[in-house]
């Protein structure tokens, strides 16, 4: 697949997740002429004058989907205030993860494998 098609695929995924990224306090989406697409992960520091940033270069749409599905998992686990990983998620947490991801999976069925990869790591 050529670079133009890869970028078009990434942009398609971004458009589907645009509102989610925009509303998140922990994510931002950037374009760099030097590096390409960047998913920025924002971690609040212990005081209000410091944040930690982690950037993730997005080279393909599947990687972007996987990263965003993972963020949704973290949202759910954070909401339940259970400090565990997805492999220890209880049935209610798993159902909520599925419910939240379903909106995106319905629009991007070709990236269902990116969602399934979350559970293979578990």
SVG drawing of the C-alpha trace seen along z (x, -y; Angstrom):
<svg xmlns="http://www.w3.org/2000/svg" viewBox="-23 -26 34 40">
<polyline fill="none" stroke="black" stroke-width="0.4" points="0.0,0.0 1.4,-3.4 1.8,-6.3 -1.1,-8.3 -3.5,-5.4 -2.1,-4.8 -2.6,-8.4 -6.2,-8.3 -6.9,-5.3 -5.5,-7.0 -7.5,-10.1 -10.7,-8.0 -10.1,-6.4 -9.3,-9.8 -12.6,-11.2 -14.5,-8.4 -12.8,-9.0 -12.5,-12.8 -15.1,-13.6 -13.7,-11.1 -10.2,-12.5 -11.5,-16.1 -13.4,-15.4 -10.6,-13.5 -8.5,-15.2 -5.7,-12.8 -5.3,-12.8 -4.5,-15.2 -4.0,-14.6 -1.2,-16.4 0.3,-16.6 4.0,-17.2 5.5,-17.9 8.7,-16.1 7.2,-13.1 3.6,-12.7 0.6,-11.9 1.1,-11.9 -1.2,-10.8 -0.2,-12.7 -0.9,-11.1 -1.2,-13.6 -0.6,-12.5 -1.4,-15.1 1.4,-15.6 1.3,-15.8 1.0,-19.6 -0.9,-21.9 2.3,-23.3 3.5,-19.9 2.2,-17.3 3.9,-14.4 3.6,-13.8 4.1,-10.7 3.9,-10.8 3.0,-7.9 3.8,-8.1 0.9,-6.7 2.1,-4.9 -1.1,-3.1 -4.8,-3.1 -4.8,0.3 -2.3,-1.1 -4.4,-4.2 -7.5,-2.1 -5.7,0.2 -4.3,-2.8 -7.8,-4.4 -9.5,-1.2 -6.9,-0.8 -7.7,-4.4 -11.4,-3.5 -10.4,-0.5 -8.4,-2.8 -11.3,-5.1 -13.6,-2.3 -11.1,-0.9 -10.5,-4.4 -14.2,-5.1 -14.7,-2.0 -11.7,-3.0 -10.4,0.5 -6.6,0.4 -6.1,3.4 -5.5,4.2 -7.9,5.4 -7.0,9.1 -8.5,8.6 -11.6,6.8 -14.8,8.1 -17.8,8.9 -19.5,5.5 -16.3,3.7 -15.9,5.9 -19.5,5.2 -18.9,1.4 -15.7,1.6 -17.6,3.5 -20.5,1.0 -18.2,-2.0 -16.0,-0.4 -19.0,0.9 -19.8,-2.6 -16.5,-2.7 -16.4,0.9 -19.7,0.5 -18.2,-2.3 -14.8,-0.7 -15.5,3.1 -12.3,3.6 -10.4,2.8 -12.1,5.3 -8.7,7.1 -7.3,4.0 -10.0,4.3 -9.3,8.1 -5.6,7.4 -6.4,5.8 -7.6,9.2 -4.7,11.2 -2.3,9.2 -4.3,10.1"/>
</svg>
